[in-house]
Amino acid sequence: MINLETPRKLKTLIDQARYAATEVLRPNSRRYDAAEHSYPTEMDMLAQLINGVQGSGAAGGAGAAGGRGDKSEKEAEQESKGPRNGANLATVLGVLELCWGDAGLMLSMPGQGLGNAAIAAVANDEQMGRFGGKWAAMAITEPETGSDSGAIRTTAVADGDEYVLNGEKIFVTAGERAEVVVVWATLDRSLGKAAIKSFLVERDRPGFELVRLEHKLGIRASDTAHFRLDNVRVPKENLLGSPEIDTSKGFGGVMQTFDNTRPMVAAMAVGVAKAALEATRAVLTEAGVALDYDAPVFGRHAAAAEFLRMESDWESAYLLTLQAAWMADNKQPNSLQASMSKAKAGRTATDVTLRCVELCSSVGYGEEQLFEKWARDAKILDIFEGTQQIQQLIVARRLLNKSSAELK
């Protein structure tokens, strides 16, 4: 039986993340939204604080990287006796609170990139020793691939003890600021998806060129980069996972990274929607709209009825996100739940934030408060780490037991 109430042992982490969001992220939210591409120096201090919490032995961390610290024999024995609430659940709960403060600033914290989640999920001990403390971005999307990660054209050719990478990557979150980028590339395009692997590429590698930074609708505090790889050499030890190409497993190996990162992005969406709902509640209450949970549906004020509908929609996204993270902590296959949580939370965040703008009228549309910003920020959370349509396709394949060739 799964109990999806917030674990008591994670309360301190949640409180710390909410404090950071309240005192650091939210006060600077509008400032760095207006100053796109300016580096938010406040995040350096916050990242050091979070790293301190992670290193102190607390359950997980408040940021995106999660944790995989060594456990004592006693702790391991206790966890083996029953369900555990580990780094994945701690991460999504921390991310939720930080994105309640500001999603773009959360993505701008050193050491808390999407690439860090990938490293935490699949890196071996040697790779963790070299890259575990670095700020890592994730480079998947290419100019001609869109949402089809299986159509990647960036190549990785073995040459002695190195791989030589060539290609282009776009929409790389925190690409300019990161120290290392997790680059997806194919070892052999003729072998299809099974040949796609991920590589740890340091930003100072010769031939790894930053083409430009994108101007965006939302999460403007976070930089989004376009890279070109021109004969970039990386040691073979920088390949994440096995170098073997197993066509019987298809794309499964590298795609398992998403099972960890998609619940995290879902948590970001849940956090942004939570911020909009809380602010909308305050506006409606000040306007004299009673939010009575016991009143009959047709006896409520129209704005109250809509608010309560959005709140229930948010609750379902929240619970799906917790379930996906909890399953990862307990070594249960969660690809279906990861995609369900990402699809539900992404759609809920866009619907809720836009509806909150509408309900709050001129207050929602202006810049004195953050309603319009939340609506802009929410849209990317329905797109990156797999669009809404891709998530629904994955869910359908899982439920109908269809392959990617059978259901496109």
N, C-alpha and C positions, 0 to 999 in steps of 0.2 A: 504493500500500500504506500502510495506517495502522499506525503503531507506537504502541501505547497504554501504553508505559512512560513513567514520569514524566520529562519533559524535564529535562536537566541544568541548563539555564539558569534553571529555576524553583525549583531546590533552595533557594536563599537565601530566596526568598519563603516557601516552605513552612516552612522552619526558623523564620523570623520569626513566622509565624502560629502555629506550634506553641508557640513561646516565650510569645507573648501569651496563648494559651489556657491554658498551664500556670501562668503567673505571675499573671494577672489574672482571666481568666474562671472557670476551675475553682475557685479559692479563694473566689470570691464567689457561686458557683452556688446554694448552699442559702440563703444570706443573702437574696438578692433574690427567690428563689422564695417565701420566707416573707413578705417585705415587698412584696406585690403593689402596683403603682402607685407605689412609691418610685423616684425617679430614680437610676440607678446612675452617680454622678459619676465613677467610675473610667473610664467609657467615653469621657469627654471627652479624657483624656490619650491613650488608646489610638487614638482617631480621629485625633488630631493626628499621632501616629506613623505611622499608615497613610497619611494624606495626604502626609506627608513622603516616604514610600517611593514613592508614586505620582508625586509631583512630581520625584523624583530621576532619573527615566528608567528605573527598574526595570521589568521586564516585568509590566505589569498591577499590580493591588493585591490586598491580602489580604482586602478586604471586598467588599460586594455591588455597589458602584457600578461596578466594573470600570474601564476606562480607554480613552481614544481619543486619546491624545496624538499630536502631530505627529511625523512620522518624517523623517529625513534622506533625501536622494535615494539614498544608498548603501544604507541600511536597506531602503528600498522596493524597490530593484533586487534585493537579496539575497532578499527575501521572494517576489518575483515569479518567482524561479527554481524554487521548490518549496514544499512544505507549510510552514505557519507555525504556531507556537504563540503565540497572542496573548492579548489581554485576557480573552476568555471562558474559556479554559482556565486562565489564571492566577487568575481570580476563583473558579472552582469549586474549585480546589485550596486556595486560601486560605480560602474559606468552610467547606470540609470540616474543616480543622484548627480553625478558630475554633468551629465547632459541636461538635467533640470537647470543647472547653472548656465551652461553654454556648450553646444555640441562642437562648434568650430574650435573653441579654446581647448576642449578636452582632447581633440585630435592634434592639438599643437603642443601637447606635453611631451617633453623628451622621454624616450624610452617606452612610450605608450602607443606606438603605431600598430596598424593592422599586421604589418610584417612581424612584429613582436609576438602576436598571438600565434602566427604560423610557426615561428621558431619554437615557442613554448610547446606547441602541439606535436611537432615531428622531429626536432633536432636531436641528434645524439649527444652524449655527454661531452665529447670533444668540441662539438660545434657550440654547445651551450657555454662552455668555458671561454670560447673566443668571441661569441656574439651575444650572449645572454644579457649583458649590460649595455648593449648599444641600442640606439634608436633606429628601428627598422621600418621601412615603408614596404608596400606591396605593389608590384607592377605586373598586371595581368592584361588589361585591355590594350588593344592595338587599333590603329586607324581603320583597318578593314575587317575587324572581327566583331566589333560591337559586343553583344551579350553572349556570343558563342565562344566560350573559352576553349572549346575543342578545335577551333579554327586558327589557333595561334601560329604565326609565321616566323617569329623570332627563332633563330636556330642556335643550337649549341653543338659544336663539333669537337670531338675528342682529339687532342694533339699532345701526345706524350702524357705528362702528368697534369695537363691542364685541359680546360674546355675553352673554346673560342666562341663568343656570343656575338651575333649580329641581328639587328632588327630595330624596331621602334616601339615605345610604350607611351601611352597617353593616360591622362586622368589618374596620375599617381599621387595619392593623398600623402602630404608631408614629404614629398619627394625631394624638394630642395634642402630641407632642414635635416633630413635623416642622415645617419652615418652609413647605413647599409640598406640595400634594396633587395627584396626577395623577388627575383625575376623569373617569370615562367617562360620556358623555351622548349622547343622540340628537339629531340636527339635524331629523329628520322621522320620527316613529314610523310613518307610513304607508308609508315606503320600507323598513322592516325593518332587518336587520342592517347593510346597507351604509351607513346614515346614522349609525352609532355612531362617535363620535370621542373622543379623549382630550384633556383640557384641563389646563393648568398653573394651579392656583388657589392663590394665597398664603393662608396661614392667617389673615392679618389683614384679608382682604377683608370689607366689610360684608355681613351676611346669612349668612356662613359660620359656623354655630353648632355647637358641640360639645354634643351631647345628653347623653351619658354615656360612661363607661368600663366595659368588660365585665370581670366576674370569670370566670376561665377555669380549665380543667383543667390546662393546661400553658403553657409559655413565659410564665410570670407576670411575669418581669422586663421583658417588652415590653408596652407599653400597647396596647389594642385599642379603637378609638373608634367611636362612632355619631355621624354628622353629619347636619345638616339644611341644605340650601341654599335660601335664600329670596331670590329675585331677586339672586343674586350676579353682579356684573358683572366680566368679565375682557376685556382687549383681544384683538382677533382674532389678534394675534401670539402669544397663549398657546396656540393650538391646535397640537397635535403632529401633524405630517403634513399631508396635503393636505386643504383644506376641501371639495374636490369630492366629490360622492356618485356613486360608480360602481357601479351595481347589478349590472354584469356581473362585478365582482370580489367581490361579496357582503361578507362580514365579514373577508376576508383581511387588509386593510391594518392595522386596529387589532389583530387577533389575532397579528400577527407579533411584537408585543412579547413574547408568551409564549414564543417560540422562544428568547429570551435568558434570561428569568426562570425558566422551568421547569427547565432544567439546574441553575440556581443553587439552587433549592429541593430538587432531587434531591440536590445536594451536601450540603445541610444534613442531609437524612435519612441520607445515607451517613456523615456525621460523627458523628451521635448514635448510630447503630448501631455504629460503630467504637469509640466510648467504652464502650458496654455490653459488646461482645465482649472488649475488652482487660481490663476489670475482671473479667469472668466467667472468663477464662483464669487470672487471678491466684488467684481463689477456688478454682477446680478444682485448680490446681497445688498450692495449700496443703493441699487436702483429700486429696492423693495420687492424683488422677485423672490418668493419663498420656495426653497428647495425642499419640499416635503416628500419624504420617501414613502410615507404611509397613505398619501392622498391617492384617490383613483386616477388612473391614467388620463381619462377624459375630463377630470376636474382640475387639472393642473394648468398653470400659466404655460403658454406655448413655449416660451423660452426655457422654463424649468423642465418641461417634458423633453425638449431637445437636449438639454444639458445632461439629464439623467440617462438618456439613450447613449450619448457619447461616453459617459462615465462607465457604463456597462460594457461598451465596446472596448474601452481602454483596459478594463479588468481582464477580459478574455485574452487580449494581446499580452498582458503582463504575466498571466498564468502560463500561457504557452511558452513564453520566454524562459520562465523559471524551470519548466519541465524539461526543455531541451538542454539547458545547462546542467540540471541535476542528473540527467541521463548520461551526459558526458563524464561527469564526476564518478559515476557508478559503472563506467565501462560498458554501458548499454548502447547499442547502435542507435544513433539519433539523427541520421540524415533526413528522415521524413519530418521529425519534429523540428529540426533546425530550419528547414525550408518553410514549414508551416508557421513557425514563430516569426521568421523574417518577412514572409508574405503578409501575415496578419498585422504585425506591428508597423510595417512600412505603410500599408494602406490606411491603417487607423490613424497614424500620425499625420498624414497629409489631409485626411478627411476632418479630423478633429481640429487641427490648427486653422484650417480655412474656415470651418464653421464657427470657431471662436472669434475670428476676425469679424465675421458677419454678425454674430450675436452682440458683439461689443460695439458695433456701429463705428462712429468716428473715432472712438477711443481705440478700437481695434485696427483701424486703417492708418492712423497716424504714427509718428515716430516717438511720441512721448513715452509710450510703453513699448513692450517687445512683441506684441501680437503678430504684427506683419513680418517681423524677423523670424519668429518661430515657424510661420507658414512657409517662408522661403527656405529655412534650414531643413524643414521636414522632408522636402521633396527628394533631396539626394538620398535620404535614408530608405526611400522606396526604390532606389535605382542601384546604388553601388553594392558590391558583394552579391550581385545577381538581381536583376530587375524583378518587379512584381510578376511579370509574365513568365519569366524563367522559373521562379519559385513555384508557381502554379503548375508548370509543366513537370517539374521534378516530383511534386506531390502526386500528380496524376499518374506518373510512371510507377511510383512506389505503390500506390493504392491498387492499381490495375495490373501490377507485375509485368510492365512492358519495358522493353529496352528503348534506348534513345533512337535506334533505327526504326522501331515499331511505332513509336509515338513522338512525332516531331512538332 
